[in-house]
Amino acid sequence: MMRLASQITSEAHVVAMRTCKPGIREGCLESVFKSYCLENYNCKIAPYNLICACGVNPATLHYINNNDIIQPKSMCLIDMGHAVHHYASDVTCCYPSDGVFTQK
């Protein structure tokens, strides 16, 4: 169950990362993540409140508003996971909103 939960979470993270771009709302990434899990694995409920925080929002501990517009050249902290039969996967990653990684 843990392997499947991790597989679902990993695949959904990739889809959310590919969707991320300046001009959309943080909640769009949450929605894409949840939609992928539902459409492909019939997983309807996330095991915890999902965090999609960009710009200054990751500085807020357990930020769950997910409603700001993603700005160009900002960092996005995404903490999302899904569960299978109550076995939850929890993955946090950070990446630039415009997909351009710098040497730093």
Secondary structure by P-SEA (a helix, b strand, c coil): caaaaaaaaaaaaaaaaaaccccccaaaaaaaaaaaaaaccccccccccccccccccccccccccccccccccbbbbbbbbcccccbbbbbbbccccccccccc
